[in-house]
Amino acid sequence: MTISIDARALLIESIQEGLAQGTLEIGEAVRRLRVEVTGLHQTQFAKMCKISVRTLVHIEHGEGNQTLKSLNSVFKPFGLKMGVVRIRRDFS
């Protein structure tokens, strides 16, 4: 599976936006980035990110209490890292 650089950038941006808006969970975002952008299997991706496959599985399934270091490791290949975003308040 090969996607163009532009399509890759748009996909990463779309996933980043979903995370920022709260419409996409971290685990789902990581899984989508891994599958749709890299096309790598969990073992390959975990090795590339220098984390265990078990840690990656936990991240993708939203299980456990992941460290910031682990989360940043899986986002780094896409030029992303964990951050702080303002909570949108609904005043209606």
NUTI-783600 format. One record per residue: residue number from 1; residue in three letters; x, y, z of N, C-alpha, C, CB in turn. Coordinates in Angstrom, 2 decimals, always signed. Each point is the difference from the previous one (the first is absolute). Glycine has a CB too. Layout:
% NUTI-783600
<r NUM, "ala", <X, Y, Z>, <X, Y, Z>, <X, Y, Z>, <X, Y, Z>>
...
***
This chain:
% NUTI-783600
<r 1, "met", <+0.85, -1.19, +0.00>, <-0.85, +1.19, +0.00>, <+0.89, +1.24, +0.00>, <-1.85, -1.24, +1.22>>
<r 2, "thr", <+1.70, +2.06, -2.22>, <+0.77, +1.23, -0.08>, <-0.96, +1.16, -0.18>, <+1.98, -1.22, -0.99>>
<r 3, "ile", <-1.82, +2.23, +1.85>, <-0.83, +1.19, -0.16>, <+0.93, +1.19, -0.25>, <-1.84, -0.94, +1.51>>
<r 4, "ser", <+1.31, +1.92, -2.22>, <+0.82, +1.16, -0.34>, <+0.34, +0.80, +1.25>, <-1.07, +0.09, -2.28>>
<r 5, "ile", <+2.09, +0.73, +2.16>, <+0.42, +0.84, +1.12>, <-1.14, +0.94, +0.40>, <+2.40, -0.12, -0.76>>
<r 6, "asp", <-3.11, +0.65, -0.22>, <-1.12, +0.91, +0.28>, <-1.14, -0.73, +0.70>, <+0.63, +1.37, -2.00>>
<r 7, "ala", <-0.96, -2.57, +1.53>, <-1.06, -0.79, +0.62>, <+0.39, -0.38, +1.42>, <-0.69, -0.88, -2.25>>
<r 8, "arg", <+1.96, +0.56, +2.44>, <+0.51, -0.36, +1.32>, <-0.14, +1.19, +0.96>, <+1.63, -1.64, -1.04>>
<r 9, "ala", <-1.24, +2.82, +0.57>, <-0.08, +1.22, +0.83>, <-1.45, +0.31, +0.36>, <+2.07, +0.89, -1.11>>
<r 10, "leu", <-2.99, -1.04, +0.15>, <-1.41, +0.26, +0.26>, <-0.57, -0.99, +1.00>, <-0.23, +0.93, -2.30>>
<r 11, "leu", <+0.61, -2.19, +2.19>, <-0.47, -1.04, +0.91>, <+0.50, +0.27, +1.42>, <-0.03, -1.66, -1.89>>
<r 12, "ile", <+1.30, +1.99, +2.03>, <+0.57, +0.31, +1.32>, <-0.71, +1.22, +0.59>, <+2.24, -0.97, -0.69>>
<r 13, "glu", <-2.46, +1.98, -0.13>, <-0.68, +1.22, +0.46>, <-1.42, -0.31, +0.45>, <+1.41, +1.37, -1.56>>
<r 14, "ser", <-2.10, -2.20, +0.81>, <-1.37, -0.39, +0.32>, <-0.06, -0.75, +1.34>, <-0.53, -0.13, -2.47>>
<r 15, "ile", <+1.46, -0.78, +2.68>, <+0.06, -0.76, +1.24>, <+0.36, +0.93, +1.16>, <+0.67, -2.08, -1.27>>
<r 16, "gln", <+0.27, +2.98, +1.05>, <+0.39, +0.98, +1.02>, <-1.20, +0.86, +0.39>, <+2.37, +0.03, -0.90>>
<r 17, "glu", <-3.14, +0.40, -0.08>, <-1.19, +0.82, +0.25>, <-1.04, -0.77, +0.82>, <+0.43, +1.25, -2.15>>
<r 18, "gly", <-0.62, -2.52, +1.82>, <-0.94, -0.84, +0.76>, <+0.41, -0.13, +1.45>, <-0.51, -1.24, -2.08>>
<r 19, "leu", <+1.79, +1.12, +2.32>, <+0.51, -0.06, +1.38>, <-0.25, +1.31, +0.72>, <+1.76, -1.65, -0.72>>
<r 20, "ala", <-1.44, +2.76, +0.07>, <-0.15, +1.32, +0.61>, <-1.46, +0.32, +0.32>, <+2.03, +0.76, -1.25>>
<r 21, "gln", <-2.93, -1.21, +0.40>, <-1.43, +0.27, +0.20>, <-0.66, -1.00, +0.94>, <-0.07, +1.00, -2.27>>
<r 22, "gly", <+0.79, -2.06, +2.60>, <-0.56, -1.01, +0.89>, <-0.92, -0.99, -0.69>, <+0.17, +1.67, +1.78>>
<r 23, "thr", <-0.15, -1.69, -3.11>, <-0.85, -0.94, -0.73>, <+0.72, -1.32, -0.29>, <-1.20, +1.95, -1.02>>
<r 24, "leu", <+2.49, -2.00, +1.36>, <+0.82, -1.19, -0.26>, <+0.80, -0.31, +1.27>, <+0.14, +0.53, -2.50>>
<r 25, "glu", <-0.21, -1.78, +2.94>, <+0.75, -0.43, +1.17>, <+1.47, -0.20, -0.40>, <-2.07, -1.12, +1.00>>
<r 26, "ile", <+2.96, +1.23, -0.04>, <+1.44, -0.15, -0.26>, <+0.30, -1.36, -0.63>, <+0.50, +1.53, +1.93>>
<r 27, "gly", <-1.05, -2.59, -1.37>, <+0.27, -1.34, -0.51>, <-0.41, -0.17, -1.45>, <-0.29, -0.85, +2.29>>
<r 28, "glu", <-0.88, +1.35, -2.62>, <-0.49, -0.09, -1.37>, <+0.87, +0.84, -0.93>, <-2.34, -0.38, +0.85>>
<r 29, "ala", <+2.77, +1.53, -0.38>, <+0.87, +0.86, -0.80>, <+1.32, -0.70, -0.30>, <-1.06, +2.04, +1.03>>
<r 30, "val", <+1.64, -2.66, -0.01>, <+1.28, -0.71, -0.19>, <-0.18, -1.15, -0.97>, <+0.72, +0.63, +2.33>>
<r 31, "arg", <-1.80, -1.40, -2.17>, <-0.25, -1.13, -0.90>, <-0.17, +0.49, -1.44>, <-1.09, -1.27, +1.89>>
<r 32, "arg", <+0.32, +2.34, -2.07>, <-0.21, +0.54, -1.35>, <+1.31, +0.50, -0.61>, <-2.33, +0.63, +0.64>>
<r 33, "leu", <+3.12, +0.08, +0.15>, <+1.29, +0.47, -0.51>, <+0.88, -1.17, -0.41>, <-0.17, +2.03, +1.48>>
<r 34, "arg", <+0.22, -3.04, -0.62>, <+0.84, -1.18, -0.29>, <-0.47, -0.70, -1.28>, <+0.44, -0.28, +2.47>>
<r 35, "val", <-1.73, +0.01, -2.55>, <-0.54, -0.78, -1.13>, <-0.10, +0.84, -1.28>, <-1.29, -1.39, +1.65>>
<r 36, "glu", <+0.64, +2.54, -1.55>, <-0.30, +0.79, -1.20>, <+1.19, +0.80, -0.54>, <-2.32, +0.14, +0.83>>
<r 37, "val", <+3.22, +0.28, +0.06>, <+1.13, +0.80, -0.45>, <+1.23, -0.86, -0.27>, <-0.90, +1.94, +1.30>>
<r 38, "thr", <+1.23, -2.83, -0.34>, <+1.23, -0.79, -0.17>, <-0.26, -1.36, -0.65>, <+0.92, +1.15, +1.99>>
<r 39, "gly", <-2.10, -1.72, -1.77>, <-0.29, -1.34, -0.52>, <+0.77, -1.09, +0.74>, <-0.44, +1.04, -2.21>>
<r 40, "leu", <+1.01, -0.70, +3.36>, <+0.81, -0.97, +0.76>, <-0.85, -0.85, +0.94>, <+1.93, +1.57, -0.16>>
<r 41, "his", <-1.45, -2.79, +0.42>, <-0.62, -0.86, +1.01>, <+0.44, +0.51, +1.37>, <-0.04, -2.02, -1.57>>
<r 42, "gln", <-0.68, +1.60, +2.62>, <+0.33, +0.46, +1.35>, <+1.45, -0.27, +0.37>, <-2.37, -0.39, +0.63>>
<r 43, "thr", <+2.88, -0.80, -0.96>, <+1.38, -0.34, +0.39>, <+1.00, +0.93, -0.68>, <-0.68, -2.39, +0.32>>
<r 44, "gln", <+0.47, +2.68, -1.60>, <+0.91, +0.89, -0.74>, <-0.06, +1.42, +0.55>, <-0.30, -1.42, -2.05>>
<r 45, "phe", <-0.92, +1.89, +2.29>, <-0.18, +1.37, +0.47>, <+0.57, +0.17, +1.42>, <-2.06, +0.20, -1.45>>
<r 46, "ala", <+1.81, -1.17, +2.31>, <+0.52, +0.06, +1.38>, <+1.52, +0.06, -0.02>, <-2.00, -1.28, +0.84>>
<r 47, "lys", <+2.61, +0.47, -1.69>, <+1.47, -0.01, -0.10>, <+0.51, +1.36, -0.47>, <-0.05, -2.48, -0.50>>
<r 48, "met", <-0.62, +3.04, -0.50>, <+0.38, +1.31, -0.53>, <-0.09, +1.08, +1.08>, <-0.80, -0.71, -2.28>>
<r 49, "cys", <-0.22, +0.61, +3.14>, <-0.23, +0.99, +1.06>, <+0.79, -0.30, +1.28>, <-2.27, +0.38, -0.96>>
<r 50, "lys", <+2.96, -1.51, +0.95>, <+0.79, -0.43, +1.17>, <-0.87, -0.18, +1.25>, <+1.97, +1.19, -0.96>>
<r 51, "ile", <-3.14, -1.82, +0.76>, <-0.86, -0.39, +1.11>, <-0.36, -1.47, -0.19>, <-0.94, +2.37, +0.26>>
<r 52, "ser", <+0.43, -3.00, +0.79>, <-0.37, -1.41, -0.13>, <-1.32, -0.11, -0.76>, <+1.20, -0.55, +2.16>>
<r 53, "val", <-1.41, -0.63, -2.76>, <-1.25, -0.26, -0.71>, <-1.15, +0.08, +1.01>, <+1.18, -1.49, -1.72>>
<r 54, "arg", <-0.95, +1.00, +2.92>, <-1.02, +0.02, +1.04>, <-0.42, +1.44, +0.31>, <+0.94, -2.12, +0.98>>
<r 55, "thr", <+0.03, +3.02, -0.88>, <-0.31, +1.42, +0.26>, <-0.83, +0.57, -1.15>, <+2.12, +0.25, +1.34>>
<r 56, "leu", <-1.73, -0.57, -2.58>, <-0.75, +0.48, -1.16>, <-1.43, -0.52, +0.01>, <+2.13, +0.11, -1.31>>
<r 57, "val", <-2.30, -1.39, +1.61>, <-1.34, -0.60, +0.06>, <-0.83, +0.72, +1.06>, <+0.92, -2.24, -0.75>>
<r 58, "his", <-0.33, +2.49, +1.91>, <-0.71, +0.72, +1.07>, <-0.40, +1.41, -0.44>, <+1.28, -1.34, +1.70>>
<r 59, "ile", <-0.37, +2.03, -2.38>, <-0.31, +1.35, -0.48>, <-1.16, -0.06, -1.00>, <+2.42, +0.70, +0.34>>
<r 60, "glu", <-2.33, -1.60, -1.31>, <-1.03, -0.08, -1.04>, <-1.36, -0.40, +0.55>, <+1.78, -0.59, -1.61>>
<r 61, "his", <-1.80, -0.17, +2.71>, <-1.27, -0.43, +0.59>, <-0.45, +0.91, +1.14>, <+0.56, -2.33, -0.63>>
<r 62, "gly", <+0.21, +3.40, +0.89>, <-0.37, +0.92, +1.07>, <+0.08, -0.63, +1.38>, <-1.46, +1.16, -1.62>>
<r 63, "glu", <+2.35, -2.11, +1.78>, <+0.13, -0.71, +1.27>, <+1.21, +0.49, +0.78>, <-1.11, -2.00, -1.02>>
<r 64, "gly", <+1.06, +1.83, +2.31>, <+1.14, +0.34, +0.85>, <+0.16, +1.51, +0.15>, <+1.10, -2.10, -0.72>>
<r 65, "asn", <-0.03, +2.47, +1.36>, <+0.29, +1.40, +0.24>, <+1.33, +0.30, -0.67>, <-1.29, +0.04, +2.21>>
<r 66, "gln", <+1.22, +0.37, -3.47>, <+1.21, +0.17, -0.80>, <+0.81, +1.21, +0.43>, <-1.17, -1.09, -1.90>>
<r 67, "thr", <+2.47, +0.97, +1.77>, <+0.87, +1.13, +0.33>, <+0.03, +0.98, -1.17>, <+1.41, -1.47, +1.50>>
<r 68, "leu", <-1.10, +2.69, -1.17>, <+0.14, +1.03, -1.02>, <+1.10, -0.38, -0.97>, <-0.81, +1.76, +1.62>>
<r 69, "lys", <+1.86, -2.37, -1.11>, <+1.13, -0.44, -0.83>, <-0.46, -1.00, -1.06>, <+1.57, +0.38, +1.94>>
<r 70, "ser", <-2.37, -1.37, -1.52>, <-0.51, -1.01, -0.95>, <-0.90, +0.64, -1.05>, <+0.13, -1.74, +1.79>>
<r 71, "leu", <-1.02, +2.61, -1.34>, <-0.92, +0.65, -0.94>, <+0.76, +0.88, -0.98>, <-1.79, -0.04, +1.75>>
<r 72, "asn", <+2.77, +0.79, -1.27>, <+0.80, +0.83, -0.90>, <+0.79, -0.86, -0.98>, <+0.16, +1.76, +1.78>>
<r 73, "ser", <+0.27, -2.94, -1.35>, <+0.75, -0.91, -0.88>, <-0.82, -0.43, -1.21>, <+1.27, -0.79, +1.99>>
<r 74, "val", <-2.57, +0.56, -1.78>, <-0.82, -0.45, -1.13>, <-0.47, +1.15, -0.89>, <-0.74, -1.91, +1.41>>
<r 75, "phe", <+0.72, +3.12, -0.88>, <-0.39, +1.15, -0.80>, <+1.17, +0.65, -0.74>, <-1.84, +0.38, +1.62>>
<r 76, "lys", <+3.06, -0.55, -1.10>, <+1.17, +0.66, -0.57>, <+0.21, -0.27, -1.49>, <+1.01, -0.17, +2.24>>
<r 77, "pro", <-1.18, -1.07, -2.73>, <+0.22, -0.25, -1.44>, <-0.91, +0.82, -0.91>, <+0.70, -2.29, +0.62>>
<r 78, "phe", <-1.77, +2.86, -0.05>, <-0.95, +0.77, -0.79>, <+0.14, +1.51, +0.25>, <-1.57, -1.96, +0.05>>
<r 79, "gly", <+2.65, +2.32, +0.66>, <+0.22, +1.41, +0.29>, <-0.93, +0.55, +1.06>, <+0.79, +0.25, -2.30>>
<r 80, "leu", <-1.30, -1.13, +3.15>, <-0.96, +0.39, +1.04>, <+0.53, -0.34, +1.38>, <-1.88, -0.34, -1.62>>
<r 81, "lys", <+1.32, +0.99, +2.64>, <+0.27, -0.37, +1.38>, <-1.21, +0.38, +0.84>, <+2.51, +0.30, -0.30>>
<r 82, "met", <-2.59, -0.86, +1.47>, <-1.11, +0.30, +0.89>, <+0.10, +1.45, +0.44>, <-0.10, -2.41, +0.79>>
<r 83, "gly", <-1.04, +3.04, -0.53>, <+0.00, +1.40, +0.41>, <-1.23, +0.35, +0.80>, <+1.34, +0.55, -2.00>>
<r 84, "val", <-1.45, +0.70, +2.30>, <-1.12, +0.51, +0.77>, <-0.89, +0.82, -0.93>, <+1.38, +0.02, +2.14>>
<r 85, "val", <-2.67, -0.29, -2.11>, <-0.94, +0.77, -0.81>, <-1.08, +0.58, +0.92>, <+0.44, -1.47, -2.04>>
<r 86, "arg", <-0.96, +2.59, +1.63>, <-1.05, +0.65, +0.78>, <-1.28, -0.82, -0.07>, <+1.04, +2.26, -0.44>>
<r 87, "ile", <-1.71, -2.37, +1.58>, <-1.28, -0.70, +0.05>, <-1.06, +0.92, -0.59>, <+0.69, -1.35, +2.07>>
<r 88, "arg", <-1.47, +0.79, -2.98>, <-1.07, +0.79, -0.59>, <-1.18, -0.03, +0.96>, <+0.76, -0.52, -2.38>>
<r 89, "arg", <-1.18, +1.67, +2.81>, <-1.11, +0.08, +0.94>, <-1.29, +0.26, -0.78>, <+1.54, +0.85, +1.85>>
<r 90, "asp", <-2.55, -1.61, -1.49>, <-1.30, +0.16, -0.63>, <-0.87, +0.86, +0.94>, <+0.19, -2.26, -1.24>>
<r 91, "phe", <-0.44, +3.48, +0.84>, <-0.72, +0.93, +0.87>, <-1.50, +0.03, -0.28>, <+2.07, +1.36, +0.14>>
<r 92, "ser", <-2.58, -2.34, -0.88>, <-1.43, +0.04, -0.31>, <-0.83, -0.59, +1.10>, <+0.55, -0.14, -2.37>>
***
